[in-house]
């Protein structure tokens, strides 16, 4: 079962509504490469924004850095918080 989460981001004069699910999140994360971050972020945002806001989002994404910052904000809200701790094995050599 895929998790779907509605996310609303206040971008000053506009509140953008996104509908992010596990599949779109995974596709975005898997498409990021060291030399390609802006296009995957743009594709992720355009595929998850409310259809009535596509043109407005396109206009916003023309600004340098907007795609990366907005995608990071959406992803941060989508991801659950994890609290993992690594414990040393009893058999591990001490340093």
C-alpha distances in whole Angstrom, upper triangle without the diagonal:
4,7,9,13,16,19,23,25,29,31,34,35,32,28,26,22,19,16,14,10,9,10,14,14,14,16,19,19,19,22,24,27,31,32,30,28,29,28,24,24,26,23,20,22,23,20,18,21,22,24,27,27,27,31,32,29,31,34,33,31,35,36,36,33,31,28,28,29,26,23,24,24,21,19,21,19,16,16,16,19,20,23,23,27,29,31,34,34,37,39,38,42,43,44
4,6,10,13,16,19,22,25,27,31,32,28,25,22,19,16,12,10,6,5,7,10,11,11,13,15,16,17,19,21,24,28,29,26,25,25,24,21,21,22,20,17,18,20,16,15,18,19,21,24,24,24,28,28,25,27,30,29,28,31,32,32,30,28,25,24,25,23,20,20,20,17,16,18,16,13,13,14,17,18,22,23,26,28,31,34,34,38,39,38,41,42,43
4,7,10,13,16,19,22,25,28,29,26,22,20,17,14,10,8,5,6,9,10,10,11,14,15,16,17,20,21,25,27,29,26,24,25,24,21,20,21,20,16,17,19,16,14,16,17,20,23,23,23,27,26,24,26,29,27,26,30,31,31,28,26,23,23,23,20,18,18,18,14,13,15,13,9,10,11,15,16,20,21,25,27,30,33,34,37,39,38,41,42,43
4,7,10,13,16,20,22,25,26,22,19,16,13,10,7,6,4,7,9,10,10,12,14,15,16,18,20,21,25,28,29,26,23,23,23,19,18,19,18,14,15,16,14,11,13,14,16,19,19,19,23,23,21,23,26,24,24,27,28,29,26,24,21,21,21,18,16,17,16,13,12,14,12,9,11,12,16,18,22,24,27,30,33,36,37,41,42,41,44,44,45
4,6,10,13,16,19,22,23,19,16,14,11,8,6,5,6,9,12,11,11,14,16,15,17,19,21,21,25,28,29,26,23,23,22,20,18,19,18,14,14,16,14,10,12,13,16,18,17,19,22,21,19,22,24,22,22,26,26,27,24,22,20,20,19,16,14,15,14,10,11,12,9,7,10,11,15,17,21,23,27,30,33,36,38,41,43,41,44,44,45
4,7,10,13,16,19,19,16,12,10,7,6,4,6,9,12,14,13,13,16,17,17,18,21,22,23,26,29,30,26,23,23,22,20,18,18,17,14,13,14,13,9,10,10,13,15,14,16,19,18,16,20,22,20,20,24,24,26,23,20,18,19,18,15,14,15,13,10,12,13,10,9,12,14,17,20,24,26,30,32,36,39,41,44,46,45,47,47,47
4,7,10,12,16,17,13,10,8,6,5,6,7,10,13,15,13,13,16,18,16,18,21,21,21,25,27,28,25,21,20,21,19,16,16,17,13,11,14,13,10,9,10,14,15,14,15,18,17,15,18,20,17,18,21,21,23,20,17,16,16,15,12,11,12,10,7,10,10,7,8,11,13,16,19,23,25,29,32,35,38,40,44,45,44,46,46,46
4,7,9,12,13,10,6,6,5,6,9,11,14,17,19,16,16,20,20,18,20,23,23,23,27,28,29,26,22,21,21,20,17,17,18,15,12,14,15,11,10,10,14,14,12,14,17,15,13,17,18,15,17,20,20,21,19,16,16,17,15,11,12,13,10,8,12,12,9,11,14,16,18,22,25,28,31,34,38,41,43,47,48,47,49,48,48
4,6,9,11,8,5,5,7,8,11,12,16,19,20,17,16,20,21,18,20,23,23,22,25,26,27,24,20,19,20,19,15,15,17,15,11,14,15,12,10,12,15,15,12,14,16,13,12,15,16,13,14,17,17,18,16,13,13,14,11,8,10,11,8,7,11,11,10,12,15,17,19,22,25,28,31,34,37,41,43,46,48,46,48,48,47
4,6,8,6,4,6,9,11,15,16,20,22,24,21,20,24,24,21,23,26,26,25,28,29,29,26,23,21,22,21,18,17,20,18,14,16,18,15,13,14,17,16,13,15,16,13,12,16,15,12,15,17,16,18,17,13,14,16,13,10,13,14,10,11,15,14,13,15,18,20,22,25,28,31,34,37,40,43,46,49,51,49,51,50,49
4,6,5,6,7,11,13,16,17,21,24,25,21,21,24,24,21,23,26,25,24,27,27,27,24,21,18,20,20,16,16,18,17,13,15,18,16,13,14,17,16,12,14,14,11,10,13,12,9,12,14,13,15,14,10,12,14,11,9,12,13,11,12,15,16,15,17,20,22,24,27,30,32,35,38,41,44,47,50,52,50,52,51,50
4,6,7,10,13,16,20,21,25,27,29,25,24,28,28,25,27,30,29,27,30,30,30,27,24,21,23,24,20,19,22,21,17,19,21,19,16,17,19,18,14,17,16,13,13,15,14,11,14,16,14,16,16,13,15,17,14,12,16,17,14,15,19,19,18,20,23,25,26,30,32,35,38,41,44,47,50,53,55,53,54,53,52
4,7,10,13,16,20,22,26,29,29,26,26,30,29,26,28,32,30,29,32,32,32,29,26,23,24,25,21,20,22,22,18,19,21,20,16,16,18,16,13,15,15,11,12,15,13,11,14,16,15,18,18,15,17,19,17,15,18,19,17,17,21,21,20,22,26,28,29,33,35,38,41,44,47,50,53,56,58,56,58,57,56
4,6,9,13,16,18,22,25,26,23,23,27,26,24,26,29,28,27,30,31,30,27,24,22,22,22,19,18,20,19,15,15,18,16,12,12,14,12,9,12,12,9,9,13,12,10,13,15,15,18,18,14,15,18,16,13,16,18,15,15,19,19,18,20,23,25,27,31,33,36,39,42,46,49,51,55,56,54,56,55,55
4,6,10,13,16,19,22,23,20,20,24,24,22,24,27,26,26,29,30,30,27,24,21,22,22,18,17,19,17,14,15,16,14,11,11,13,12,9,12,14,10,10,14,14,12,14,17,17,19,18,15,15,17,15,12,14,16,13,12,16,17,15,17,20,22,24,28,31,33,37,39,43,46,49,52,54,52,54,53,53
4,6,10,12,16,19,20,17,17,21,21,18,21,24,23,23,26,28,28,24,21,19,19,18,15,14,15,14,10,11,13,10,7,7,10,10,7,10,11,9,8,12,13,11,12,16,16,18,17,13,13,15,14,10,12,14,12,10,14,15,13,15,18,21,23,26,29,32,35,38,41,45,47,50,52,50,52,52,51
4,7,10,13,17,18,15,15,19,19,18,20,23,22,23,26,28,28,25,22,20,20,19,16,15,15,13,10,11,12,8,6,5,9,9,8,10,13,12,10,14,15,14,15,18,19,21,19,16,15,17,16,12,13,15,12,10,13,15,13,13,17,19,22,25,28,31,34,37,40,44,46,49,51,49,51,51,51
4,6,10,13,14,11,12,15,16,14,17,19,19,20,23,26,26,22,19,18,18,16,13,13,13,10,8,9,9,5,4,6,9,11,10,11,14,13,11,14,16,15,15,18,19,21,19,15,14,15,15,11,10,13,11,8,11,13,11,10,14,17,20,23,26,28,32,34,38,41,43,46,48,46,49,49,48
4,7,10,11,9,10,14,14,14,16,19,19,20,24,26,27,23,21,20,19,17,15,15,14,11,10,11,9,5,6,7,10,13,12,13,17,16,14,17,19,18,18,22,23,24,22,19,16,18,17,14,13,15,13,10,11,14,11,10,13,16,19,22,25,27,31,33,37,40,42,45,46,45,48,48,48
4,7,8,6,7,10,11,11,13,15,16,17,21,23,24,21,18,18,17,15,13,14,13,9,9,11,9,6,8,10,13,16,15,15,19,18,16,18,21,19,18,22,23,23,21,18,16,16,16,13,11,13,12,8,9,11,10,7,10,13,16,19,23,24,28,30,33,37,38,42,43,41,44,44,45
4,5,6,6,9,10,11,12,14,16,17,21,24,25,22,20,20,19,16,15,16,14,11,12,14,11,9,12,13,16,19,18,18,22,22,19,21,24,23,21,25,26,26,24,21,18,19,19,16,14,15,15,11,10,13,12,8,10,13,16,18,22,23,27,29,32,35,36,40,41,40,43,43,44
4,6,5,6,8,10,10,12,14,16,19,22,24,21,19,20,19,16,15,17,15,12,14,16,13,11,15,17,19,22,21,21,24,25,22,23,26,25,23,27,27,27,24,23,20,19,20,18,15,15,16,13,11,13,13,9,10,12,15,16,20,21,24,26,29,32,33,37,38,37,40,40,41
4,5,5,6,9,10,10,12,15,18,21,23,20,18,19,18,14,15,16,13,11,13,14,11,11,15,17,18,22,21,20,23,24,21,22,26,24,22,26,27,27,24,23,19,19,21,19,15,17,18,14,13,16,16,12,13,15,19,19,23,23,27,28,32,34,35,39,39,38,41,42,42
4,6,5,6,9,10,11,13,16,20,21,17,15,16,14,11,11,12,10,7,10,11,8,8,11,14,15,19,18,17,20,21,17,18,22,21,19,22,23,23,21,19,16,16,17,15,12,14,15,12,10,14,14,11,12,15,19,20,24,24,28,29,33,36,37,40,41,40,42,43,43
4,5,5,6,9,10,11,15,18,19,16,14,15,14,11,10,13,11,8,10,13,10,9,13,16,18,21,19,18,22,22,18,20,23,21,19,22,23,22,20,18,15,14,15,14,10,11,13,10,8,11,11,8,9,12,15,17,20,21,24,26,29,32,34,37,38,36,39,40,40
4,5,5,6,8,10,14,17,18,16,14,16,15,11,12,15,13,10,13,15,13,13,16,19,21,24,23,21,25,25,21,22,25,24,21,24,25,24,22,21,17,16,18,17,13,14,16,13,10,13,15,11,11,14,16,17,20,20,24,25,28,31,32,35,36,34,37,38,38
4,6,5,6,9,12,16,17,14,13,14,13,9,10,12,10,8,12,13,11,12,15,18,19,23,21,19,22,23,20,20,23,22,20,22,24,23,21,20,16,16,18,17,13,14,17,14,12,16,17,14,14,17,20,21,24,24,27,28,31,34,35,39,39,37,40,41,40
4,5,5,7,10,13,14,11,10,11,10,6,7,10,8,6,9,11,10,11,14,17,19,22,20,18,21,21,17,18,21,19,16,19,20,19,17,16,12,12,14,13,9,11,14,12,10,13,15,12,13,16,19,20,23,23,26,27,31,33,35,39,39,37,39,40,40
4,6,6,9,12,14,12,10,12,12,8,9,12,11,9,12,15,14,14,17,20,22,25,23,21,24,24,20,21,24,22,19,22,22,21,18,18,14,12,15,14,11,11,14,12,10,12,15,12,12,15,17,17,20,20,23,24,28,30,31,35,35,33,36,36,36
4,6,8,12,13,11,11,13,13,9,11,14,12,11,15,17,15,16,19,23,24,27,25,23,26,26,23,23,26,24,21,24,24,23,20,20,17,15,18,18,14,15,18,16,13,16,18,16,15,18,20,20,23,22,25,25,29,30,32,35,35,33,36,37,36
4,6,10,11,8,8,10,9,6,9,11,10,10,13,15,14,15,18,22,22,26,24,21,23,24,21,20,23,22,18,21,22,20,18,18,14,13,17,17,13,14,18,16,14,17,19,17,17,20,22,23,26,25,28,28,32,34,35,39,39,37,39,39,39
4,7,8,6,5,9,9,6,8,11,11,11,13,16,15,17,19,23,24,27,24,22,24,24,20,20,22,21,17,19,20,18,15,16,13,11,14,15,12,12,16,15,13,16,18,17,17,20,21,22,24,24,26,27,30,32,34,38,38,35,37,37,37
4,5,5,6,10,10,9,11,14,14,14,17,19,19,20,23,26,27,30,27,25,27,27,23,22,25,23,20,21,21,19,17,18,15,13,16,18,15,15,19,19,16,19,22,21,20,23,24,24,26,25,27,27,31,32,34,38,37,35,36,37,35
4,6,7,11,12,11,13,16,16,17,19,21,22,23,25,29,30,32,29,27,28,28,25,24,25,24,20,21,21,18,16,18,16,13,16,19,16,16,20,20,18,20,23,22,21,24,25,25,27,26,27,27,31,32,34,37,37,34,35,36,34
4,7,9,10,11,13,15,16,17,19,20,21,23,25,28,29,31,28,26,27,27,23,22,24,22,19,19,19,16,15,17,15,13,17,19,17,17,21,21,20,22,25,24,24,27,28,28,30,29,31,31,35,36,38,41,41,38,39,39,38
4,6,7,7,9,11,12,13,15,17,18,19,21,25,25,28,25,22,23,24,20,19,21,20,16,17,17,15,13,15,12,11,15,16,14,15,18,19,17,20,22,22,22,25,26,27,29,29,31,31,35,37,38,42,42,39,41,41,40
4,6,6,6,9,10,11,12,14,16,17,18,22,23,25,22,20,21,21,18,17,19,17,13,15,15,13,10,12,9,7,11,12,10,11,15,15,14,16,19,18,19,22,23,24,27,27,29,30,34,35,37,41,41,39,40,40,39
4,6,5,6,9,10,11,12,14,16,16,20,21,23,20,17,18,18,14,13,15,13,10,11,12,10,8,9,6,6,10,11,9,11,14,15,14,17,19,19,20,23,25,26,29,30,32,33,37,39,41,45,45,42,44,44,42
4,5,5,6,8,10,10,12,14,15,19,19,21,19,16,17,17,14,12,15,14,11,12,13,12,11,12,8,9,13,13,11,13,16,16,15,18,20,20,21,24,26,28,31,31,34,35,38,40,42,46,46,44,45,46,44
4,5,5,6,9,10,10,12,14,18,18,21,19,16,18,18,15,14,17,16,12,15,16,15,13,13,9,9,13,12,9,12,15,13,13,16,18,17,17,21,23,24,28,28,31,32,35,37,39,43,43,41,43,43,42
4,5,5,6,9,10,11,12,16,17,19,16,14,16,16,12,12,15,13,10,13,13,13,10,9,6,6,9,8,6,8,11,10,10,13,15,14,16,19,21,23,26,27,30,31,35,37,39,43,43,41,43,43,42
4,5,5,6,9,10,11,14,15,17,14,11,13,13,10,9,12,11,7,10,12,12,10,9,5,8,10,9,8,11,13,12,13,16,17,17,18,22,24,26,29,30,33,35,39,41,43,47,47,45,47,47,46
4,6,5,6,9,10,14,14,16,14,11,14,15,11,11,14,14,11,13,15,15,14,13,9,11,14,12,10,13,15,13,13,17,18,17,18,22,25,26,30,31,34,35,39,41,43,46,47,45,47,47,47
4,6,5,6,9,12,13,16,14,12,15,15,12,12,15,14,12,15,17,17,15,13,9,10,12,10,7,11,12,10,10,14,14,13,15,18,21,23,26,27,31,32,36,38,40,44,44,42,45,45,44
4,5,5,6,10,11,13,11,9,12,12,8,9,13,11,9,13,14,15,13,11,8,10,11,8,6,10,11,8,10,13,13,13,15,19,21,24,27,29,32,34,38,40,42,46,47,45,47,47,46
4,6,6,9,9,11,9,7,9,10,7,8,11,11,10,13,15,16,15,13,10,13,14,11,10,14,14,12,14,17,17,16,19,22,25,27,31,32,36,37,41,44,45,49,50,48,50,50,50
4,6,9,9,12,11,9,12,14,11,11,15,15,13,16,19,20,18,16,13,15,16,13,12,15,16,13,14,17,17,15,18,21,24,26,30,31,35,36,40,42,44,48,48,47,49,50,49
4,7,8,11,10,10,13,14,11,13,16,15,14,17,19,20,18,16,13,15,15,12,10,14,13,10,11,15,14,12,15,18,21,24,27,29,33,35,38,41,43,46,47,46,48,48,48
4,6,8,7,7,10,10,8,10,13,12,12,16,17,19,18,14,12,15,15,11,11,14,13,10,13,16,14,14,17,20,23,26,29,31,35,37,41,44,45,49,50,48,51,51,51
4,5,6,7,10,10,10,12,15,14,15,18,20,22,21,17,16,18,18,15,15,18,16,13,16,19,17,16,19,22,25,28,32,34,38,40,43,46,48,52,53,51,54,54,54
4,5,6,9,10,10,12,14,15,15,18,20,23,22,19,17,20,21,17,17,20,19,17,19,22,20,19,23,25,29,31,35,37,41,43,46,49,51,55,56,54,57,57,57
4,6,8,9,10,12,13,14,16,18,20,23,23,19,18,21,21,18,18,22,20,18,21,23,22,21,25,27,30,34,37,39,43,45,49,52,54,57,58,57,59,59,59
4,6,5,6,9,10,11,12,15,16,19,19,16,15,18,18,14,15,19,17,15,19,21,19,19,23,26,29,32,35,37,41,43,47,50,52,55,56,55,57,57,56
4,6,5,6,9,10,10,13,15,18,18,15,13,17,17,14,15,18,18,16,18,21,20,20,23,26,29,32,36,37,41,43,46,49,51,55,56,54,56,56,56
4,5,5,6,9,10,11,14,17,18,15,14,18,18,16,17,20,20,18,21,24,23,23,26,30,32,35,38,40,44,46,49,52,54,58,59,57,59,59,58
4,5,5,6,9,10,12,16,16,13,13,17,16,14,15,19,18,17,20,22,21,22,25,28,30,34,37,39,42,44,48,51,53,57,58,56,58,57,56
4,5,5,6,9,11,13,13,10,9,13,13,10,12,15,14,13,16,19,18,19,22,25,27,30,34,36,39,41,44,47,49,53,54,52,54,54,53
4,5,5,7,10,12,13,10,10,13,14,12,13,17,17,16,19,21,21,21,24,28,30,33,36,37,41,42,46,49,51,55,55,53,55,55,54
4,5,5,8,11,13,10,11,15,15,13,15,18,18,18,21,23,23,24,26,30,32,34,38,39,42,44,48,51,53,57,57,55,57,56,55
4,5,6,9,10,7,8,12,11,10,12,15,15,15,18,19,20,21,24,27,29,31,34,36,39,41,45,47,50,54,55,52,54,53,52
4,5,7,8,5,6,9,10,9,11,13,14,14,16,18,19,20,22,26,28,30,33,35,37,39,43,45,48,51,52,50,51,51,50
4,6,9,7,8,12,13,12,14,17,17,18,20,22,23,24,26,29,31,33,36,38,40,42,46,48,51,54,55,52,54,53,52
4,6,6,8,11,11,11,14,15,16,17,19,21,22,23,25,29,30,32,35,37,39,41,44,47,49,53,54,51,52,52,50
4,6,8,9,10,11,13,14,16,18,19,20,22,23,25,28,29,31,34,35,37,39,42,44,47,50,51,48,49,49,47
4,6,6,6,9,10,11,12,14,16,17,19,20,21,25,25,27,30,31,33,35,38,41,43,47,48,45,46,45,44
4,6,5,6,8,10,11,12,14,15,17,18,20,23,24,27,29,31,34,35,39,42,44,48,49,46,47,47,45
4,6,5,6,8,10,11,12,14,16,16,18,21,23,25,28,29,32,34,38,40,42,46,47,44,46,46,44
4,6,5,6,9,10,10,12,14,15,16,20,21,23,25,26,29,30,34,37,39,43,43,41,42,42,41
4,6,5,6,9,10,11,13,14,16,19,19,22,24,26,28,30,34,36,39,43,44,41,43,42,41
4,5,5,6,9,10,11,12,14,18,19,22,25,26,29,31,35,38,40,44,45,43,45,44,43
4,5,5,6,8,10,10,12,16,17,20,23,24,27,29,33,36,38,41,42,40,42,42,41
4,6,5,6,9,10,11,14,15,17,20,21,24,26,30,32,35,39,40,37,39,39,38
4,6,5,6,9,10,13,14,17,20,22,25,27,31,34,36,40,41,39,41,40,40
4,5,5,6,9,12,14,17,20,22,26,28,32,35,37,40,42,40,42,42,41
4,5,5,6,10,12,14,17,19,22,25,28,31,33,37,38,36,38,38,38
4,6,6,8,9,12,15,17,20,23,26,29,32,35,37,35,37,36,36
4,6,8,9,13,16,19,22,25,28,32,34,37,39,37,40,39,39
4,6,9,12,16,18,22,24,28,31,33,36,38,36,39,39,39
4,6,9,12,14,18,21,24,27,29,33,34,33,35,35,35
4,6,10,12,16,19,22,25,27,31,33,31,34,34,34
4,7,10,13,16,19,23,25,28,30,29,32,31,31
4,6,10,13,16,19,21,25,27,25,28,28,28
4,7,10,13,16,19,22,24,23,25,25,25
4,7,10,13,15,19,21,19,22,22,23
4,6,10,12,15,18,16,19,18,19
4,7,9,13,14,13,15,15,16
4,6,9,12,10,13,13,15
4,6,8,7,9,9,12
4,5,5,9,10,13
4,6,8,9,13
4,6,9,12
4,6,9
4,7
4
